[in-house]
Amino acid sequence: MVVLDTSVIIYRVKRREEIKENITGVTFVEYPAIVKYRKFYGNVLFPTVDDFLLAHKIQEELLKMGKPKTFADLLIASICINNSEELITKDKDFSDIAEVSNLKVKVVEG
């Protein structure tokens, strides 16, 4: 399936579009209005210990490259990887994460 990043969720809500894709617990916290959005039909994927451990490992690799990322982005990426989900985002930082991990990511404009 597919996970939408917070930036894409906000864009879709402003356009009053249906959201059938999943979100992570990070978006659940960053954009609380999503749980009351009547056109949200996806699931919330909450982080596990394995997600935190993978985020740590990814950050170690990014630090070696001189490209560290924010905690939220690392956790979102880890949740997607561990759940075999593709991430749709507007944030190009996820491309760096994909370079050092198994993250499937699609960066969209708009």
Biopython code that builds the backbone (N, CA, C, O; Angstrom):
import numpy as np
from Bio.PDB.StructureBuilder import StructureBuilder

atoms = [
    (1, "MET", "N", (0.845, -1.186, 0.000)),
    (1, "MET", "CA", (0.000, 0.000, 0.000)),
    (1, "MET", "C", (0.885, 1.243, 0.000)),
    (1, "MET", "O", (2.079, 1.170, -0.291)),
    (2, "VAL", "N", (0.294, 2.357, 0.324)),
    (2, "VAL", "CA", (0.983, 3.647, 0.254)),
    (2, "VAL", "C", (0.742, 4.431, 1.543)),
    (2, "VAL", "O", (-0.333, 4.370, 2.139)),
    (3, "VAL", "N", (1.775, 5.171, 1.952)),
    (3, "VAL", "CA", (1.685, 6.091, 3.084)),
    (3, "VAL", "C", (1.862, 7.501, 2.552)),
    (3, "VAL", "O", (2.740, 7.756, 1.728)),
    (4, "LEU", "N", (1.028, 8.412, 3.023)),
    (4, "LEU", "CA", (1.168, 9.827, 2.658)),
    (4, "LEU", "C", (1.848, 10.585, 3.785)),
    (4, "LEU", "O", (1.502, 10.423, 4.955)),
    (5, "ASP", "N", (2.817, 11.413, 3.421)),
    (5, "ASP", "CA", (3.496, 12.283, 4.377)),
    (5, "ASP", "C", (2.576, 13.441, 4.749)),
    (5, "ASP", "O", (1.606, 13.718, 4.044)),
    (6, "THR", "N", (2.874, 14.107, 5.839)),
    (6, "THR", "CA", (2.028, 15.182, 6.358)),
    (6, "THR", "C", (1.778, 16.274, 5.319)),
    (6, "THR", "O", (0.653, 16.760, 5.197)),
    (7, "SER", "N", (2.796, 16.659, 4.579)),
    (7, "SER", "CA", (2.638, 17.726, 3.580)),
    (7, "SER", "C", (1.596, 17.359, 2.527)),
    (7, "SER", "O", (0.828, 18.214, 2.088)),
    (8, "VAL", "N", (1.568, 16.105, 2.126)),
    (8, "VAL", "CA", (0.601, 15.650, 1.127)),
    (8, "VAL", "C", (-0.797, 15.586, 1.739)),
    (8, "VAL", "O", (-1.784, 15.919, 1.083)),
    (9, "ILE", "N", (-0.875, 15.160, 2.989)),
    (9, "ILE", "CA", (-2.169, 15.108, 3.688)),
    (9, "ILE", "C", (-2.788, 16.499, 3.762)),
    (9, "ILE", "O", (-3.963, 16.669, 3.436)),
    (10, "ILE", "N", (-2.022, 17.481, 4.181)),
    (10, "ILE", "CA", (-2.527, 18.848, 4.302)),
    (10, "ILE", "C", (-3.011, 19.360, 2.948)),
    (10, "ILE", "O", (-4.073, 19.975, 2.856)),
    (11, "TYR", "N", (-2.238, 19.109, 1.907)),
    (11, "TYR", "CA", (-2.615, 19.504, 0.549)),
    (11, "TYR", "C", (-3.949, 18.879, 0.155)),
    (11, "TYR", "O", (-4.826, 19.562, -0.375)),
    (12, "ARG", "N", (-4.101, 17.592, 0.411)),
    (12, "ARG", "CA", (-5.331, 16.893, 0.031)),
    (12, "ARG", "C", (-6.537, 17.367, 0.844)),
    (12, "ARG", "O", (-7.636, 17.488, 0.304)),
    (13, "VAL", "N", (-6.342, 17.631, 2.119)),
    (13, "VAL", "CA", (-7.446, 18.112, 2.955)),
    (13, "VAL", "C", (-7.902, 19.482, 2.470)),
    (13, "VAL", "O", (-9.103, 19.736, 2.378)),
    (14, "LYS", "N", (-6.964, 20.363, 2.160)),
    (14, "LYS", "CA", (-7.320, 21.698, 1.655)),
    (14, "LYS", "C", (-8.131, 21.607, 0.369)),
    (14, "LYS", "O", (-8.980, 22.457, 0.102)),
    (15, "ARG", "N", (-7.869, 20.579, -0.419)),
    (15, "ARG", "CA", (-8.600, 20.381, -1.671)),
    (15, "ARG", "C", (-9.848, 19.518, -1.477)),
    (15, "ARG", "O", (-10.554, 19.206, -2.436)),
    (16, "ARG", "N", (-10.106, 19.142, -0.239)),
    (16, "ARG", "CA", (-11.268, 18.310, 0.137)),
    (16, "ARG", "C", (-11.311, 16.976, -0.612)),
    (16, "ARG", "O", (-12.382, 16.500, -0.989)),
    (17, "GLU", "N", (-10.145, 16.385, -0.820)),
    (17, "GLU", "CA", (-10.037, 15.121, -1.529)),
    (17, "GLU", "C", (-10.163, 13.935, -0.570)),
    (17, "GLU", "O", (-9.875, 14.048, 0.622)),
    (18, "GLU", "N", (-10.596, 12.806, -1.111)),
    (18, "GLU", "CA", (-10.614, 11.564, -0.338)),
    (18, "GLU", "C", (-9.184, 11.123, -0.083)),
    (18, "GLU", "O", (-8.296, 11.321, -0.913)),
    (19, "ILE", "N", (-8.980, 10.521, 1.081)),
    (19, "ILE", "CA", (-7.669, 9.979, 1.426)),
    (19, "ILE", "C", (-7.874, 8.527, 1.835)),
    (19, "ILE", "O", (-8.368, 8.236, 2.924)),
    (20, "LYS", "N", (-7.488, 7.628, 0.948)),
    (20, "LYS", "CA", (-7.617, 6.195, 1.209)),
    (20, "LYS", "C", (-6.288, 5.586, 1.645)),
    (20, "LYS", "O", (-6.240, 4.453, 2.126)),
    (21, "GLU", "N", (-5.212, 6.350, 1.473)),
    (21, "GLU", "CA", (-3.888, 5.866, 1.832)),
    (21, "GLU", "C", (-3.684, 5.924, 3.351)),
    (21, "GLU", "O", (-4.454, 6.558, 4.073)),
    (22, "ASN", "N", (-2.635, 5.253, 3.810)),
    (22, "ASN", "CA", (-2.298, 5.251, 5.228)),
    (22, "ASN", "C", (-1.470, 6.472, 5.595)),
    (22, "ASN", "O", (-0.943, 7.174, 4.731)),
    (23, "ILE", "N", (-1.369, 6.706, 6.898)),
    (23, "ILE", "CA", (-0.487, 7.733, 7.451)),
    (23, "ILE", "C", (0.316, 7.084, 8.578)),
    (23, "ILE", "O", (0.008, 5.977, 9.020)),
    (24, "THR", "N", (1.347, 7.789, 9.034)),
    (24, "THR", "CA", (2.108, 7.290, 10.181)),
    (24, "THR", "C", (1.656, 8.020, 11.449)),
    (24, "THR", "O", (0.937, 9.018, 11.400)),
    (25, "GLY", "N", (2.101, 7.488, 12.567)),
    (25, "GLY", "CA", (1.829, 8.131, 13.842)),
    (25, "GLY", "C", (2.415, 9.530, 13.914)),
    (25, "GLY", "O", (1.952, 10.361, 14.695)),
    (26, "VAL", "N", (3.429, 9.794, 13.103)),
    (26, "VAL", "CA", (4.026, 11.136, 13.070)),
    (26, "VAL", "C", (3.009, 12.142, 12.520)),
    (26, "VAL", "O", (2.830, 13.214, 13.097)),
    (27, "THR", "N", (2.351, 11.809, 11.422)),
    (27, "THR", "CA", (1.319, 12.688, 10.862)),
    (27, "THR", "C", (0.147, 12.812, 11.821)),
    (27, "THR", "O", (-0.438, 13.887, 11.954)),
    (28, "PHE", "N", (-0.196, 11.728, 12.484)),
    (28, "PHE", "CA", (-1.254, 11.721, 13.499)),
    (28, "PHE", "C", (-0.986, 12.790, 14.565)),
    (28, "PHE", "O", (-1.917, 13.439, 15.042)),
    (29, "VAL", "N", (0.291, 12.971, 14.939)),
    (29, "VAL", "CA", (0.678, 13.981, 15.940)),
    (29, "VAL", "C", (0.850, 15.353, 15.303)),
    (29, "VAL", "O", (0.393, 16.353, 15.858)),
    (30, "GLU", "N", (1.506, 15.414, 14.142)),
    (30, "GLU", "CA", (1.772, 16.704, 13.488)),
    (30, "GLU", "C", (0.505, 17.391, 12.992)),
    (30, "GLU", "O", (0.422, 18.620, 12.998)),
    (31, "TYR", "N", (-0.473, 16.614, 12.567)),
    (31, "TYR", "CA", (-1.690, 17.170, 11.974)),
    (31, "TYR", "C", (-2.913, 16.472, 12.585)),
    (31, "TYR", "O", (-3.544, 15.639, 11.935)),
    (32, "PRO", "N", (-3.243, 16.816, 13.838)),
    (32, "PRO", "CA", (-4.313, 16.125, 14.564)),
    (32, "PRO", "C", (-5.676, 16.169, 13.868)),
    (32, "PRO", "O", (-6.503, 15.284, 14.087)),
    (33, "ALA", "N", (-5.920, 17.170, 13.045)),
    (33, "ALA", "CA", (-7.218, 17.296, 12.372)),
    (33, "ALA", "C", (-7.526, 16.118, 11.454)),
    (33, "ALA", "O", (-8.683, 15.912, 11.087)),
    (34, "ILE", "N", (-6.506, 15.340, 11.075)),
    (34, "ILE", "CA", (-6.735, 14.237, 10.151)),
    (34, "ILE", "C", (-7.706, 13.206, 10.710)),
    (34, "ILE", "O", (-8.460, 12.597, 9.950)),
    (35, "VAL", "N", (-7.703, 13.003, 12.011)),
    (35, "VAL", "CA", (-8.581, 11.969, 12.585)),
    (35, "VAL", "C", (-10.052, 12.377, 12.554)),
    (35, "VAL", "O", (-10.937, 11.533, 12.698)),
    (36, "LYS", "N", (-10.313, 13.679, 12.364)),
    (36, "LYS", "CA", (-11.689, 14.157, 12.271)),
    (36, "LYS", "C", (-12.110, 14.425, 10.824)),
    (36, "LYS", "O", (-13.260, 14.777, 10.558)),
    (37, "TYR", "N", (-11.176, 14.256, 9.905)),
    (37, "TYR", "CA", (-11.457, 14.514, 8.499)),
    (37, "TYR", "C", (-12.349, 13.398, 7.965)),
    (37, "TYR", "O", (-11.944, 12.236, 7.947)),
    (38, "ARG", "N", (-13.537, 13.737, 7.539)),
    (38, "ARG", "CA", (-14.546, 12.749, 7.143)),
    (38, "ARG", "C", (-14.166, 11.921, 5.922)),
    (38, "ARG", "O", (-14.708, 10.835, 5.713)),
    (39, "LYS", "N", (-13.243, 12.426, 5.122)),
    (39, "LYS", "CA", (-12.858, 11.704, 3.913)),
    (39, "LYS", "C", (-11.550, 10.924, 4.086)),
    (39, "LYS", "O", (-10.945, 10.495, 3.103)),
    (40, "PHE", "N", (-11.121, 10.743, 5.332)),
    (40, "PHE", "CA", (-9.928, 9.933, 5.610)),
    (40, "PHE", "C", (-10.355, 8.505, 5.911)),
    (40, "PHE", "O", (-11.046, 8.245, 6.896)),
    (41, "TYR", "N", (-9.932, 7.578, 5.045)),
    (41, "TYR", "CA", (-10.318, 6.172, 5.168)),
    (41, "TYR", "C", (-9.121, 5.248, 5.395)),
    (41, "TYR", "O", (-9.279, 4.030, 5.470)),
    (42, "GLY", "N", (-7.937, 5.825, 5.504)),
    (42, "GLY", "CA", (-6.734, 5.011, 5.689)),
    (42, "GLY", "C", (-6.547, 4.583, 7.134)),
    (42, "GLY", "O", (-7.397, 4.823, 7.991)),
    (43, "ASN", "N", (-5.427, 3.951, 7.378)),
    (43, "ASN", "CA", (-5.048, 3.523, 8.717)),
    (43, "ASN", "C", (-3.889, 4.365, 9.220)),
    (43, "ASN", "O", (-3.169, 4.990, 8.441)),
    (44, "VAL", "N", (-3.723, 4.369, 10.536)),
    (44, "VAL", "CA", (-2.582, 5.029, 11.162)),
    (44, "VAL", "C", (-1.588, 3.938, 11.550)),
    (44, "VAL", "O", (-1.923, 3.026, 12.306)),
    (45, "LEU", "N", (-0.362, 4.035, 11.028)),
    (45, "LEU", "CA", (0.697, 3.085, 11.357)),
    (45, "LEU", "C", (1.559, 3.699, 12.460)),
    (45, "LEU", "O", (2.328, 4.629, 12.215)),
    (46, "PHE", "N", (1.423, 3.175, 13.661)),
    (46, "PHE", "CA", (2.181, 3.696, 14.798)),
    (46, "PHE", "C", (3.547, 3.022, 14.874)),
    (46, "PHE", "O", (3.686, 1.856, 14.506)),
    (47, "PRO", "N", (4.556, 3.752, 15.350)),
    (47, "PRO", "CA", (5.911, 3.194, 15.392)),
    (47, "PRO", "C", (6.058, 2.084, 16.431)),
    (47, "PRO", "O", (5.372, 2.053, 17.453)),
    (48, "THR", "N", (6.982, 1.178, 16.124)),
    (48, "THR", "CA", (7.353, 0.090, 17.025)),
    (48, "THR", "C", (8.810, 0.283, 17.431)),
    (48, "THR", "O", (9.487, 1.179, 16.927)),
    (49, "VAL", "N", (9.281, -0.544, 18.327)),
    (49, "VAL", "CA", (10.695, -0.493, 18.717)),
    (49, "VAL", "C", (11.581, -0.724, 17.494)),
    (49, "VAL", "O", (12.614, -0.072, 17.343)),
    (50, "ASP", "N", (11.182, -1.641, 16.630)),
    (50, "ASP", "CA", (11.968, -1.897, 15.412)),
    (50, "ASP", "C", (12.087, -0.659, 14.529)),
    (50, "ASP", "O", (13.110, -0.455, 13.875)),
    (51, "ASP", "N", (11.049, 0.161, 14.512)),
    (51, "ASP", "CA", (11.102, 1.398, 13.719)),
    (51, "ASP", "C", (12.140, 2.367, 14.293)),
    (51, "ASP", "O", (12.881, 3.001, 13.542)),
    (52, "PHE", "N", (12.189, 2.480, 15.615)),
    (52, "PHE", "CA", (13.183, 3.360, 16.244)),
    (52, "PHE", "C", (14.598, 2.844, 15.993)),
    (52, "PHE", "O", (15.506, 3.631, 15.725)),
    (53, "LEU", "N", (14.790, 1.538, 16.076)),
    (53, "LEU", "CA", (16.114, 0.960, 15.833)),
    (53, "LEU", "C", (16.557, 1.173, 14.387)),
    (53, "LEU", "O", (17.723, 1.473, 14.132)),
    (54, "LEU", "N", (15.635, 1.019, 13.445)),
    (54, "LEU", "CA", (15.968, 1.260, 12.045)),
    (54, "LEU", "C", (16.257, 2.736, 11.801)),
    (54, "LEU", "O", (17.181, 3.065, 11.056)),
    (55, "ALA", "N", (15.493, 3.621, 12.407)),
    (55, "ALA", "CA", (15.734, 5.065, 12.267)),
    (55, "ALA", "C", (17.147, 5.414, 12.746)),
    (55, "ALA", "O", (17.841, 6.220, 12.126)),
    (56, "HIS", "N", (17.558, 4.802, 13.846)),
    (56, "HIS", "CA", (18.907, 5.022, 14.376)),
    (56, "HIS", "C", (19.971, 4.573, 13.371)),
    (56, "HIS", "O", (20.947, 5.280, 13.122)),
    (57, "LYS", "N", (19.764, 3.392, 12.806)),
    (57, "LYS", "CA", (20.712, 2.846, 11.830)),
    (57, "LYS", "C", (20.797, 3.735, 10.582)),
    (57, "LYS", "O", (21.885, 3.997, 10.069)),
    (58, "ILE", "N", (19.657, 4.185, 10.112)),
    (58, "ILE", "CA", (19.634, 5.064, 8.933)),
    (58, "ILE", "C", (20.353, 6.373, 9.223)),
    (58, "ILE", "O", (21.115, 6.862, 8.389)),
    (59, "GLN", "N", (20.117, 6.942, 10.400)),
    (59, "GLN", "CA", (20.778, 8.210, 10.763)),
    (59, "GLN", "C", (22.292, 8.034, 10.810)),
    (59, "GLN", "O", (23.033, 8.927, 10.400)),
    (60, "GLU", "N", (22.754, 6.893, 11.305)),
    (60, "GLU", "CA", (24.200, 6.640, 11.326)),
    (60, "GLU", "C", (24.776, 6.706, 9.912)),
    (60, "GLU", "O", (25.833, 7.298, 9.694)),
    (61, "GLU", "N", (24.077, 6.097, 8.953)),
    (61, "GLU", "CA", (24.544, 6.116, 7.560)),
    (61, "GLU", "C", (24.493, 7.522, 6.973)),
    (61, "GLU", "O", (25.402, 7.926, 6.248)),
    (62, "LEU", "N", (23.441, 8.262, 7.282)),
    (62, "LEU", "CA", (23.312, 9.625, 6.772)),
    (62, "LEU", "C", (24.382, 10.541, 7.363)),
    (62, "LEU", "O", (24.884, 11.431, 6.676)),
    (63, "LEU", "N", (24.730, 10.332, 8.620)),
    (63, "LEU", "CA", (25.787, 11.127, 9.247)),
    (63, "LEU", "C", (27.128, 10.900, 8.559)),
    (63, "LEU", "O", (27.917, 11.832, 8.404)),
    (64, "LYS", "N", (27.383, 9.661, 8.147)),
    (64, "LYS", "CA", (28.623, 9.364, 7.411)),
    (64, "LYS", "C", (28.682, 10.154, 6.109)),
    (64, "LYS", "O", (29.764, 10.524, 5.654)),
    (65, "MET", "N", (27.529, 10.411, 5.513)),
    (65, "MET", "CA", (27.451, 11.160, 4.255)),
    (65, "MET", "C", (27.399, 12.669, 4.499)),
    (65, "MET", "O", (27.487, 13.456, 3.556)),
    (66, "GLY", "N", (27.255, 13.073, 5.771)),
    (66, "GLY", "CA", (27.108, 14.490, 6.087)),
    (66, "GLY", "C", (25.722, 15.021, 5.782)),
    (66, "GLY", "O", (25.548, 16.214, 5.533)),
    (67, "LYS", "N", (24.712, 14.116, 5.803)),
    (67, "LYS", "CA", (23.336, 14.505, 5.475)),
    (67, "LYS", "C", (22.346, 14.026, 6.540)),
    (67, "LYS", "O", (21.409, 13.298, 6.212)),
    (68, "PRO", "N", (22.527, 14.415, 7.801)),
    (68, "PRO", "CA", (21.584, 13.961, 8.828)),
    (68, "PRO", "C", (20.182, 14.510, 8.579)),
    (68, "PRO", "O", (20.010, 15.569, 7.975)),
    (69, "LYS", "N", (19.187, 13.768, 9.059)),
    (69, "LYS", "CA", (17.784, 14.161, 8.867)),
    (69, "LYS", "C", (17.085, 14.318, 10.210)),
    (69, "LYS", "O", (17.611, 13.921, 11.249)),
    (70, "THR", "N", (15.903, 14.898, 10.173)),
    (70, "THR", "CA", (15.139, 15.116, 11.402)),
    (70, "THR", "C", (14.594, 13.793, 11.930)),
    (70, "THR", "O", (14.417, 12.827, 11.188)),
    (71, "PHE", "N", (14.336, 13.782, 13.223)),
    (71, "PHE", "CA", (13.776, 12.594, 13.871)),
    (71, "PHE", "C", (12.482, 12.160, 13.201)),
    (71, "PHE", "O", (12.288, 10.973, 12.938)),
    (72, "ALA", "N", (11.597, 13.105, 12.924)),
    (72, "ALA", "CA", (10.297, 12.782, 12.334)),
    (72, "ALA", "C", (10.467, 12.102, 10.976)),
    (72, "ALA", "O", (9.813, 11.094, 10.709)),
    (73, "ASP", "N", (11.329, 12.635, 10.122)),
    (73, "ASP", "CA", (11.533, 12.045, 8.804)),
    (73, "ASP", "C", (12.118, 10.635, 8.903)),
    (73, "ASP", "O", (11.716, 9.738, 8.162)),
    (74, "LEU", "N", (13.059, 10.447, 9.811)),
    (74, "LEU", "CA", (13.660, 9.128, 9.997)),
    (74, "LEU", "C", (12.628, 8.117, 10.477)),
    (74, "LEU", "O", (12.617, 6.970, 10.028)),
    (75, "LEU", "N", (11.767, 8.540, 11.383)),
    (75, "LEU", "CA", (10.754, 7.633, 11.901)),
    (75, "LEU", "C", (9.709, 7.297, 10.844)),
    (75, "LEU", "O", (9.294, 6.144, 10.729)),
    (76, "ILE", "N", (9.287, 8.284, 10.079)),
    (76, "ILE", "CA", (8.347, 8.045, 8.980)),
    (76, "ILE", "C", (8.945, 7.037, 7.996)),
    (76, "ILE", "O", (8.279, 6.078, 7.606)),
    (77, "ALA", "N", (10.180, 7.250, 7.604)),
    (77, "ALA", "CA", (10.840, 6.349, 6.660)),
    (77, "ALA", "C", (10.922, 4.934, 7.225)),
    (77, "ALA", "O", (10.651, 3.965, 6.516)),
    (78, "SER", "N", (11.286, 4.816, 8.470)),
    (78, "SER", "CA", (11.426, 3.501, 9.102)),
    (78, "SER", "C", (10.098, 2.762, 9.178)),
    (78, "SER", "O", (10.040, 1.558, 8.929)),
    (79, "ILE", "N", (9.044, 3.470, 9.518)),
    (79, "ILE", "CA", (7.710, 2.862, 9.557)),
    (79, "ILE", "C", (7.336, 2.340, 8.179)),
    (79, "ILE", "O", (6.820, 1.230, 8.046)),
    (80, "CYS", "N", (7.597, 3.142, 7.157)),
    (80, "CYS", "CA", (7.281, 2.719, 5.784)),
    (80, "CYS", "C", (8.086, 1.489, 5.384)),
    (80, "CYS", "O", (7.533, 0.541, 4.827)),
    (81, "ILE", "N", (9.366, 1.496, 5.660)),
    (81, "ILE", "CA", (10.221, 0.364, 5.296)),
    (81, "ILE", "C", (9.747, -0.906, 6.001)),
    (81, "ILE", "O", (9.572, -1.946, 5.365)),
    (82, "ASN", "N", (9.543, -0.821, 7.306)),
    (82, "ASN", "CA", (9.182, -2.013, 8.088)),
    (82, "ASN", "C", (7.777, -2.525, 7.791)),
    (82, "ASN", "O", (7.451, -3.663, 8.126)),
    (83, "ASN", "N", (6.945, -1.698, 7.166)),
    (83, "ASN", "CA", (5.593, -2.118, 6.786)),
    (83, "ASN", "C", (5.462, -2.344, 5.280)),
    (83, "ASN", "O", (4.360, -2.547, 4.771)),
    (84, "SER", "N", (6.594, -2.308, 4.571)),
    (84, "SER", "CA", (6.620, -2.489, 3.111)),
    (84, "SER", "C", (5.660, -1.546, 2.400)),
    (84, "SER", "O", (4.917, -1.949, 1.506)),
    (85, "GLU", "N", (5.689, -0.289, 2.812)),
    (85, "GLU", "CA", (4.827, 0.744, 2.238)),
    (85, "GLU", "C", (5.670, 1.728, 1.427)),
    (85, "GLU", "O", (6.814, 2.012, 1.782)),
    (86, "GLU", "N", (5.105, 2.241, 0.344)),
    (86, "GLU", "CA", (5.747, 3.324, -0.413)),
    (86, "GLU", "C", (5.323, 4.645, 0.212)),
    (86, "GLU", "O", (4.166, 4.810, 0.598)),
    (87, "LEU", "N", (6.253, 5.582, 0.314)),
    (87, "LEU", "CA", (5.968, 6.901, 0.871)),
    (87, "LEU", "C", (5.770, 7.909, -0.254)),
    (87, "LEU", "O", (6.591, 8.004, -1.166)),
    (88, "ILE", "N", (4.674, 8.661, -0.181)),
    (88, "ILE", "CA", (4.429, 9.772, -1.106)),
    (88, "ILE", "C", (4.619, 11.051, -0.297)),
    (88, "ILE", "O", (3.978, 11.234, 0.738)),
    (89, "THR", "N", (5.496, 11.933, -0.766)),
    (89, "THR", "CA", (5.860, 13.130, -0.017)),
    (89, "THR", "C", (6.190, 14.288, -0.949)),
    (89, "THR", "O", (6.383, 14.102, -2.150)),
    (90, "LYS", "N", (6.249, 15.472, -0.380)),
    (90, "LYS", "CA", (6.731, 16.646, -1.107)),
    (90, "LYS", "C", (8.156, 17.002, -0.657)),
    (90, "LYS", "O", (8.770, 17.928, -1.187)),
    (91, "ASP", "N", (8.659, 16.269, 0.309)),
    (91, "ASP", "CA", (9.931, 16.553, 0.967)),
    (91, "ASP", "C", (11.070, 15.792, 0.288)),
    (91, "ASP", "O", (11.134, 14.565, 0.364)),
    (92, "LYS", "N", (11.964, 16.520, -0.373)),
    (92, "LYS", "CA", (13.072, 15.908, -1.109)),
    (92, "LYS", "C", (14.117, 15.269, -0.195)),
    (92, "LYS", "O", (14.950, 14.494, -0.666)),
    (93, "ASP", "N", (14.088, 15.581, 1.105)),
    (93, "ASP", "CA", (15.024, 14.967, 2.041)),
    (93, "ASP", "C", (14.880, 13.449, 2.074)),
    (93, "ASP", "O", (15.837, 12.742, 2.390)),
    (94, "PHE", "N", (13.704, 12.951, 1.755)),
    (94, "PHE", "CA", (13.493, 11.512, 1.770)),
    (94, "PHE", "C", (14.284, 10.800, 0.675)),
    (94, "PHE", "O", (14.519, 9.595, 0.770)),
    (95, "SER", "N", (14.693, 11.520, -0.349)),
    (95, "SER", "CA", (15.527, 10.924, -1.393)),
    (95, "SER", "C", (16.883, 10.514, -0.827)),
    (95, "SER", "O", (17.429, 9.476, -1.200)),
    (96, "ASP", "N", (17.421, 11.330, 0.071)),
    (96, "ASP", "CA", (18.681, 10.981, 0.738)),
    (96, "ASP", "C", (18.497, 9.734, 1.597)),
    (96, "ASP", "O", (19.361, 8.857, 1.619)),
    (97, "ILE", "N", (17.383, 9.658, 2.298)),
    (97, "ILE", "CA", (17.113, 8.490, 3.137)),
    (97, "ILE", "C", (17.020, 7.238, 2.266)),
    (97, "ILE", "O", (17.519, 6.177, 2.640)),
    (98, "ALA", "N", (16.383, 7.366, 1.112)),
    (98, "ALA", "CA", (16.248, 6.224, 0.204)),
    (98, "ALA", "C", (17.608, 5.728, -0.300)),
    (98, "ALA", "O", (17.773, 4.544, -0.593)),
    (99, "GLU", "N", (18.573, 6.636, -0.397)),
    (99, "GLU", "CA", (19.921, 6.259, -0.856)),
    (99, "GLU", "C", (20.603, 5.274, 0.084)),
    (99, "GLU", "O", (21.404, 4.449, -0.356)),
    (100, "VAL", "N", (20.289, 5.354, 1.382)),
    (100, "VAL", "CA", (20.983, 4.532, 2.371)),
    (100, "VAL", "C", (20.072, 3.470, 2.996)),
    (100, "VAL", "O", (20.436, 2.841, 3.989)),
    (101, "SER", "N", (18.900, 3.277, 2.416)),
    (101, "SER", "CA", (17.940, 2.335, 2.998)),
    (101, "SER", "C", (17.094, 1.690, 1.896)),
    (101, "SER", "O", (17.330, 1.889, 0.705)),
    (102, "ASN", "N", (16.122, 0.926, 2.327)),
    (102, "ASN", "CA", (15.189, 0.284, 1.394)),
    (102, "ASN", "C", (13.906, 1.088, 1.218)),
    (102, "ASN", "O", (12.890, 0.542, 0.789)),
    (103, "LEU", "N", (13.940, 2.355, 1.539)),
    (103, "LEU", "CA", (12.743, 3.188, 1.417)),
    (103, "LEU", "C", (12.322, 3.335, -0.036)),
    (103, "LEU", "O", (13.117, 3.704, -0.900)),
    (104, "LYS", "N", (11.050, 3.036, -0.283)),
    (104, "LYS", "CA", (10.435, 3.300, -1.590)),
    (104, "LYS", "C", (9.742, 4.646, -1.441)),
    (104, "LYS", "O", (8.816, 4.787, -0.641)),
    (105, "VAL", "N", (10.181, 5.625, -2.201)),
    (105, "VAL", "CA", (9.632, 6.978, -2.043)),
    (105, "VAL", "C", (9.324, 7.593, -3.387)),
    (105, "VAL", "O", (10.035, 7.381, -4.368)),
    (106, "LYS", "N", (8.244, 8.364, -3.413)),
    (106, "LYS", "CA", (7.873, 9.143, -4.590)),
    (106, "LYS", "C", (7.707, 10.582, -4.120)),
    (106, "LYS", "O", (6.838, 10.888, -3.304)),
    (107, "VAL", "N", (8.558, 11.463, -4.652)),
    (107, "VAL", "CA", (8.493, 12.878, -4.314)),
    (107, "VAL", "C", (7.637, 13.570, -5.362)),
    (107, "VAL", "O", (7.928, 13.512, -6.557)),
    (108, "VAL", "N", (6.567, 14.232, -4.895)),
    (108, "VAL", "CA", (5.628, 14.890, -5.797)),
    (108, "VAL", "C", (5.744, 16.395, -5.664)),
    (108, "VAL", "O", (6.209, 16.903, -4.644)),
    (109, "GLU", "N", (5.322, 17.103, -6.696)),
    (109, "GLU", "CA", (5.296, 18.569, -6.716)),
    (109, "GLU", "C", (3.916, 19.039, -6.262)),
    (109, "GLU", "O", (2.986, 18.245, -6.120)),
    (110, "GLY", "N", (3.812, 20.317, -6.043)),
    (110, "GLY", "CA", (2.487, 20.848, -5.766)),
    (110, "GLY", "C", (2.358, 21.516, -4.449)),
    (110, "GLY", "O", (1.280, 22.004, -4.108)),
]
sb = StructureBuilder()
sb.init_structure("model")
sb.init_model(0)
sb.init_chain("A")
sb.init_seg("    ")
for serial, (resi, resn, name, xyz) in enumerate(atoms, 1):
    if name == "N":
        sb.init_residue(resn, " ", resi, " ")
    sb.init_atom(name, np.array(xyz, "f"), 0.0, 1.0, " ", f" {name:<3s}", serial, name[0])
structure = sb.get_structure()
